Amino acid sequence: MSQSAPASILELADLATPMAIRVAATLNLAGRAGPDGKTAEVLAGEAGGMVGPLRRLLDITRAGGRTELAFVDLLEAVTTGRPAYQIRYGLEFWSDLDANPKLRSTFDSQMNWRFGDGARQIAMNYNWPGGAGTKKTIDTTSHRRAPCL
């Protein structure tokens, strides 16, 4: 069975896919996984990566992976004004999270890390005027529903 060529270069012009492929190639994930495959934990250990981000890269069933996959529809989003996530999945991002508790859980977990531990690490390690870690405590307990890609 032959695979048809893309209709145009525009179908290949999103950023998420090439960046994901670049990371996978740089870490030699396909070679490391071999024909039998390996878990994200094993691949991260072999490649010297972090398990959580690697799992998110490989798992498009999680909120982060689904959002990244929506970048495939970025051109249509830019030309039509419709959100890429809604084009890809039929629901706006926040409605999809509300309708799917498992997806909501993966999003909350990612955001808890990003805006909890991640933001704290930035606050403590960035060279702020007055020294690292001197900024006021970052509020990571609230968020508002911002429009998504």
HUWOZI-V842361 format. One record per pair of residues at least 24 apart in sequence whose C-alpha atoms are under 8 Angstrom apart, sorted by the first residue. I is the first residue (numbers start at 1). GAP is how many residues later the second one is. D is the distance in Angstrom with one decimal. If there is no record, write none. Layout:
i=I gap=GAP d=D
i=I gap=GAP d=D
This chain:
i=10 gap=65 d=7.7
i=11 gap=61 d=7.7
i=14 gap=57 d=6.2
i=14 gap=58 d=5.8
i=14 gap=60 d=7.0
i=14 gap=61 d=7.9
i=15 gap=56 d=7.2
i=16 gap=52 d=6.0
i=16 gap=53 d=7.2
i=16 gap=55 d=6.2
i=16 gap=56 d=7.7
i=17 gap=52 d=7.6
i=17 gap=55 d=7.6
i=20 gap=37 d=6.9
i=61 gap=42 d=7.6
i=62 gap=41 d=6.0
i=62 gap=44 d=5.7
i=62 gap=45 d=7.2
i=63 gap=40 d=5.6
i=63 gap=41 d=7.3
i=63 gap=43 d=5.9
i=63 gap=44 d=5.1
i=64 gap=42 d=7.9
i=64 gap=43 d=6.7
i=64 gap=46 d=7.6
i=67 gap=82 d=8.0
i=70 gap=79 d=7.8
i=71 gap=78 d=7.9
i=74 gap=75 d=7.9
i=83 gap=65 d=7.0
i=83 gap=66 d=5.4
i=84 gap=65 d=5.6
i=85 gap=63 d=7.5
i=85 gap=64 d=6.2
i=93 gap=55 d=6.6
i=94 gap=51 d=7.4
i=112 gap=28 d=7.7
i=115 gap=25 d=5.6
i=116 gap=24 d=5.7
